Amino acid sequence: MAVAVRTDAGPTAPVRTVSARHFVRLKLRVMGNSFRGQGWRIALFIGGALLGLWFAVSGFFLFALPGLTGDGRYAVLVGAAGGGLLVLGWLLLPLVFFGVDETLDPARFALLPLSRRTLVTGLFAAALLSVPVLAVLVATFGLVLTSWSLGGWSAGLVAVVGVVAGLLLCVAASRAVTSAFATMLRSRRVRDLAAVLLAVVAALLGPLQIFGLAALQETDWTRLTGAATVIGWTPLGAPWTAGIDVAQGRVWAAPVKLLITVVALGALLAWWSRSLESAMVGAASAGKAPTRRGAAGGAVAQLFPRATGWARRDRFGALVAREARYWWRDARRRANLITIAVVGIFVPVFVNVTGGDFAAMEGGGLTAAASDSSPVVVSISMVLVGVLAAATLANQFGFDGSAYAANVVAGVPGRVELRARMTAFSLYVLPMLAFVSVVLSVLLSRPGWIGLTFGSLVATYGAGLAVNSFVSVLGAYSLPETSNPFAMNSGAGLTKGLLTLVTMLVSAVAAVPMVVAAALLGDAWLWLALPVGTAYGSGAALLGAYLAGDVLDRRLPELLATITPRR
């Protein structure tokens, strides 16, 4: 059904049906209000627009290269491979890095008499109004130039339809996947399984990429073109190659590929519609109510998770218990833990076991690459993992939102606040880092390097905690009040990316002494890395909490105003 809206209070007032146009206008209004009086948001938006312009121009010339050179042999390869990577990027990047823009939170429409079709159509139209969408549109219009140059105006027109359909497919895939995972992660019964499955699927992407690219190194361009032809008949490549098929005389293939795209687009929108409605009305089952433990220890003791049973029953212990419970139950925080687990395994294995060379996966190259690894290379790979793990706290107060007002009213000292948050987060991260160090040492057949790997990880992680303590106080930003853990306000995706990049760079610089020591001390460092790294990381984290805590005490009102979502 559609919503009837009266334009005045009279009994004979005309009725206006809500359409996608109203959602687009509403998004523009919300974006305009969010920029009002926020100079840093305007600067970030301009920076994101410039970055999108660079991507658009670069992509345009890459897609237009076959047409500009007049060589159509590899046009299908460019269209299928480039377009397929775009679709995969829109599928995966919102899950692990940038998030998805939800300036219009679907949950706010739950009480309005909007039909499912109206809501999905309106939100989908509003989602098309963004810098990434415009950048991809400009970039993929290079395929239009290629098709026009190779096959004339008819091929160019078909390419225009294909490019637009492919862009719609990208946006629909991104929304459907993030909404589906958000719904799964909300359910108490299935969120554990969903988290594990997501981690396993994401972890398999790296090894599959290694094996795939290793095989491609031995494949000539003719065989690659054959593979691209196959991809062109899937939703990943069909919309991008329809115009090229017309240009190369396969006119019959264009309507078939466009039909494939339309069917895939309809399936994704239907999937999004079902998961979106569940997320709005809270249909995900909370599962069977847990049986409460006995009264031993009192009601206060029952509020402490088992992992925090050692904590004292004071203000610090209560903050640690609360944060530990949030990291386990909050879907948005859980998604960040999954990212750490996946990347923490893949990066060290790729750098050390394969030696950074895809060809190392062939024959006996894997063993040779592992044997060639050195303490310096291992330390560098550990730096990458440690800084990424700590970067999760770059916006730790943004997770709380307006709920942080309780801490402000209670007058929690900044130093206690930061130390408690570091401790609770480390309850989950340090076991992951220990697992990474053991697995990597076993794969390298160097069990004596466990101290080296774990010491480097702890040192880098501790330095990263210190850096991110300041960033979380000075560079916090609000997150949308939604059940979708991958949702971002307009422009917040770029903010998250920039903050992550800056904190990782600064944290890596702070961890340079560990790499220098590995290069200068030789075998002695294998014994010293663990105690020195532990002392270095712990000292850096405590010093960061001490100094950043003073800054937090002075900026409590400003921080609360910054992380409170705007209506």
TAGIKA-V728742 format. One record per residue. PHI is phi as a letter, one per 40 degrees, with the letter a starting at -180 (* if undefined). OMEGA is omega in radians with two decimals (* if undefined). NEAR is the number of other C-alpha atoms within 8 Angstrom. Layout:
PHI;OMEGA;NEAR + PHI;OMEGA;NEAR
//
This chain:
*;3.10;5 + b;-3.13;9 + c;3.10;9 + c;-3.11;8 + b;3.12;8 + c;-3.11;9 + c;3.02;8 + a;-3.03;6 + c;-3.07;6 + c;-3.10;5 + c;-3.13;4 + b;-3.10;4 + c;3.12;9 + c;-3.10;7 + b;-3.13;8 + b;-3.12;8 + c;3.10;8 + c;-3.13;11 + b;-3.14;9 + c;-3.14;12 + d;-3.13;9 + c;3.09;9 + c;3.12;12 + c;3.11;12 + c;3.12;8 + c;3.11;9 + c;3.11;11 + c;3.13;8 + c;3.14;8 + c;3.12;10 + c;3.11;10 + c;3.11;8 + c;-3.14;7 + c;3.12;8 + c;-3.05;10 + c;3.13;7 + g;-3.14;4 + b;-3.10;8 + c;-3.12;8 + c;3.10;6 + c;3.10;9 + c;3.13;9 + c;3.11;8 + c;3.12;11 + c;3.11;10 + c;3.09;8 + c;3.09;8 + c;3.10;11 + c;3.11;9 + c;3.09;8 + c;3.08;8 + c;3.10;11 + c;3.10;9 + c;3.11;8 + c;-3.10;10 + c;-3.11;13 + c;3.14;10 + c;3.13;9 + c;3.13;11 + d;-3.11;14 + c;3.09;10 + c;3.13;8 + c;-3.11;16 + c;-3.05;14 + d;3.10;10 + d;3.12;13 + c;3.13;15 + c;3.13;8 + c;-3.12;6 + g;-3.14;8 + b;-3.08;8 + c;-3.09;9 + c;-3.07;6 + b;-3.14;9 + c;3.12;12 + c;3.12;14 + c;3.14;12 + c;-3.11;10 + c;-3.08;13 + c;-3.10;17 + c;-3.14;11 + c;3.12;10 + c;3.10;14 + c;3.10;11 + c;3.08;9 + c;-3.14;9 + c;3.12;12 + c;3.10;9 + c;3.11;8 + c;3.10;12 + c;-2.92;12 + c;-3.04;9 + c;3.08;10 + c;-3.11;13 + c;-2.97;11 + b;-3.05;10 + a;-2.91;7 + c;-3.03;12 + g;-3.12;12 + b;-3.08;12 + c;3.04;12 + b;3.05;12 + d;3.03;11 + c;-3.12;9 + c;-3.12;10 + d;-3.09;11 + c;-3.12;9 + c;3.12;7 + b;-3.01;9 + c;-3.08;8 + c;3.14;5 + c;-3.12;5 + c;-3.14;6 + b;3.07;10 + c;3.13;9 + c;-3.12;8 + c;3.13;7 + c;-3.10;13 + c;-3.12;9 + c;3.13;11 + c;-3.13;10 + c;3.12;14 + c;3.11;12 + c;3.10;10 + c;3.11;12 + c;3.14;11 + c;3.13;10 + c;-3.12;8 + c;-3.13;9 + a;-3.14;7 + c;3.13;9 + d;-3.14;7 + c;3.14;11 + c;3.13;9 + c;3.12;12 + c;3.13;10 + c;3.12;12 + c;-3.11;11 + c;-3.07;15 + c;3.05;13 + c;2.96;13 + c;3.06;15 + c;3.07;16 + c;3.10;16 + c;3.11;11 + c;-3.14;17 + c;3.14;17 + c;-3.11;15 + c;-3.07;10 + c;-3.03;12 + b;3.09;13 + g;-3.00;10 + c;-3.14;7 + c;3.09;9 + c;3.13;16 + c;3.12;15 + c;3.09;11 + c;3.12;12 + c;3.09;16 + c;3.12;11 + c;-3.14;8 + c;-3.14;15 + c;3.13;15 + c;3.11;9 + c;3.11;12 + c;3.10;12 + c;3.08;11 + c;3.12;9 + c;3.13;12 + c;-3.10;12 + c;3.14;13 + c;3.13;13 + c;3.14;13 + c;-3.11;13 + c;-3.11;10 + c;-3.08;14 + c;-3.12;10 + c;3.12;13 + c;-3.14;13 + c;3.13;12 + c;3.10;10 + c;3.13;14 + c;3.14;15 + c;-3.09;11 + c;3.09;13 + c;-3.04;10 + c;3.12;12 + c;-3.05;10 + c;-3.01;9 + b;-3.01;9 + c;3.08;11 + c;3.11;9 + c;3.13;7 + c;3.14;11 + c;3.14;12 + c;-3.14;8 + c;3.11;8 + c;3.13;9 + c;-3.13;12 + c;-3.14;9 + c;3.14;8 + c;3.14;9 + c;-3.13;12 + c;-3.11;8 + c;-3.14;8 + c;3.10;9 + d;3.11;9 + c;3.10;8 + c;3.13;8 + c;-3.13;10 + c;-3.13;10 + c;-3.14;8 + c;3.06;9 + c;3.10;13 + c;-3.12;9 + c;-3.14;9 + c;-3.13;7 + c;-3.09;6 + b;3.13;8 + c;-3.06;7 + c;-3.14;6 + c;3.11;6 + c;3.08;8 + c;3.10;11 + c;3.08;11 + c;3.09;8 + c;3.11;8 + c;3.10;12 + c;3.10;11 + c;3.12;8 + c;-3.14;13 + c;3.10;15 + c;3.04;10 + b;3.10;9 + d;3.11;10 + c;-3.05;13 + b;-3.05;15 + d;-3.08;17 + c;-3.05;15 + c;-3.08;16 + b;-3.10;14 + c;3.13;16 + c;3.13;18 + c;3.09;17 + c;3.09;13 + c;-3.14;17 + c;-3.11;14 + c;3.01;8 + g;3.13;6 + c;-3.05;9 + c;-3.11;9 + c;-3.07;7 + c;-3.05;10 + c;-3.14;13 + c;3.12;9 + c;-3.14;8 + c;3.08;12 + c;3.07;13 + c;3.08;8 + d;-3.14;12 + c;-3.13;14 + c;3.13;9 + c;3.12;8 + c;3.12;10 + c;3.11;12 + c;3.12;8 + c;3.13;8 + c;3.11;11 + c;3.09;11 + c;3.10;8 + c;3.12;10 + c;-3.12;15 + d;-3.11;12 + c;-3.12;8 + c;3.13;12 + c;3.14;12 + c;3.12;9 + c;-3.14;11 + c;-3.10;15 + c;-3.04;11 + c;3.13;8 + g;-3.08;7 + c;-3.14;7 + c;-3.09;10 + c;3.11;8 + c;3.11;8 + g;-3.13;7 + c;3.14;5 + c;-3.11;5 + c;3.10;4 + c;-3.10;4 + c;3.10;4 + c;-3.12;6 + c;-3.07;4 + c;-3.13;7 + d;-3.14;5 + g;3.10;7 + g;-3.10;7 + c;-3.13;7 + c;-3.13;7 + c;-3.12;8 + c;3.10;10 + c;-3.13;7 + c;3.06;12 + c;-3.12;10 + d;-3.12;5 + c;-3.13;7 + b;3.14;11 + c;-3.14;7 + c;-3.01;5 + c;3.07;8 + c;-3.13;7 + c;3.10;8 + b;-3.08;6 + c;3.13;6 + c;3.14;11 + c;3.13;12 + c;3.11;11 + c;3.10;11 + c;-3.14;14 + c;3.14;14 + c;-3.13;9 + c;3.12;12 + c;3.11;13 + c;3.13;9 + c;-3.13;9 + c;3.14;10 + c;-3.01;8 + b;-3.10;8 + c;-3.06;8 + c;-3.11;12 + c;3.12;10 + c;3.13;13 + c;3.12;12 + c;3.09;13 + c;3.09;10 + c;3.11;9 + c;3.12;11 + d;3.12;10 + c;-3.11;11 + c;-3.09;10 + c;-3.08;12 + c;-3.14;10 + c;3.09;12 + c;-2.99;10 + c;-3.05;11 + c;-3.14;11 + c;-3.14;14 + c;-3.13;10 + c;-3.07;10 + c;-3.01;11 + c;-3.06;15 + c;3.11;15 + c;-3.11;15 + g;-3.10;12 + g;-3.09;8 + b;-3.14;7 + c;-3.12;10 + c;-3.14;9 + c;-3.13;14 + c;-3.06;13 + c;3.03;8 + f;3.13;6 + c;-3.12;8 + c;-3.12;11 + c;3.13;12 + c;3.14;8 + c;-3.14;9 + c;3.13;13 + c;-3.13;13 + c;-3.13;7 + c;-3.13;7 + c;-3.08;12 + b;3.10;6 + d;-3.14;10 + c;3.13;10 + c;3.11;10 + c;-3.14;12 + c;3.12;14 + c;3.13;9 + c;3.09;12 + c;3.08;13 + c;-3.14;13 + c;-3.13;10 + c;-3.10;14 + c;-3.11;14 + c;3.11;15 + c;3.13;11 + c;-3.12;10 + c;-3.10;13 + c;3.11;13 + c;-3.12;10 + c;-3.13;10 + c;3.10;15 + b;-3.04;12 + c;3.12;10 + c;3.09;11 + c;3.08;12 + c;-3.09;10 + c;-3.08;9 + g;-3.10;13 + c;3.12;9 + c;3.13;6 + c;3.10;10 + d;3.12;8 + c;3.10;7 + c;3.13;8 + c;-3.14;10 + c;-3.13;6 + c;3.11;6 + g;3.11;6 + c;3.12;8 + c;-3.09;8 + c;-3.12;13 + c;3.11;12 + c;3.13;10 + d;-3.07;12 + c;3.12;11 + c;3.12;10 + c;3.13;13 + c;3.08;11 + c;-3.10;9 + c;-3.12;9 + c;3.13;12 + c;-3.11;11 + c;3.09;8 + d;3.12;10 + c;-3.00;8 + c;-3.09;10 + c;3.03;9 + c;3.07;8 + c;-3.12;10 + c;3.09;12 + c;3.11;9 + c;3.11;8 + c;-3.11;10 + c;3.13;11 + c;-3.13;10 + c;-3.12;8 + c;3.14;10 + c;3.10;14 + c;3.13;9 + c;3.11;9 + c;-3.07;12 + f;3.11;6 + b;3.14;9 + c;3.10;9 + c;-3.14;7 + c;-3.14;9 + c;3.11;11 + c;3.12;11 + c;-3.07;15 + c;-3.10;14 + c;3.09;12 + c;3.11;14 + c;3.13;15 + c;-3.10;14 + c;3.13;15 + c;-3.13;17 + c;3.13;17 + c;3.12;13 + c;3.08;15 + c;3.10;15 + c;3.08;19 + c;3.13;15 + c;-3.13;14 + c;-3.08;12 + c;3.03;13 + c;3.11;14 + c;-3.11;11 + c;-3.11;13 + c;3.12;13 + c;-3.04;13 + c;-3.05;7 + b;-3.12;9 + c;3.08;15 + a;-3.06;9 + c;3.06;12 + b;-3.12;13 + c;3.10;11 + c;-3.08;6 + a;3.10;9 + c;3.14;9 + c;-3.09;13 + c;-3.10;10 + b;-3.07;13 + c;3.09;12 + b;2.98;14 + c;3.13;12 + d;-3.13;9 + g;-3.10;12 + c;3.09;11 + c;3.07;13 + c;3.10;11 + d;3.13;9 + c;3.14;9 + c;-3.13;10 + c;3.12;8 + c;3.13;11 + c;-3.13;12 + c;-3.11;8 + c;-3.11;8 + c;3.12;15 + c;3.13;12 + c;-3.13;8 + c;3.12;10 + c;3.11;13 + c;3.09;13 + c;3.13;7 + c;-3.13;10 + c;-3.12;12 + d;3.12;8 + d;3.12;7 + c;3.12;12 + c;3.12;11 + c;3.13;9 + c;3.11;9 + c;-3.13;12 + c;-3.02;9 + c;-3.00;6 + c;3.07;8 + g;-3.07;9 + c;3.13;6 + c;-3.12;7 + c;3.10;11 + c;3.12;12 + c;-3.07;9 + c;-3.01;10 + c;-3.07;14 + c;3.14;13 + c;-3.14;8 + c;3.14;9 + c;3.11;15 + c;3.13;11 + c;-3.13;9 + c;-3.12;11 + c;3.14;14 + c;3.12;11 + c;3.13;9 + c;-3.13;12 + c;3.14;13 + c;3.10;10 + c;3.10;9 + c;3.11;14 + c;-3.13;14 + c;-3.09;9 + c;-3.13;9 + c;3.10;13 + c;3.09;15 + c;3.10;10 + c;3.14;11 + c;3.13;10 + c;-3.12;9 + c;-3.04;6 + b;-3.10;9 + d;-3.14;9 + c;-3.13;7 + c;3.14;7 + c;3.13;11 + c;3.12;12 + c;-3.10;7 + c;-3.05;10 + c;3.10;15 + c;-3.11;10 + c;3.07;11 + c;-3.14;4 + c;*;2
//
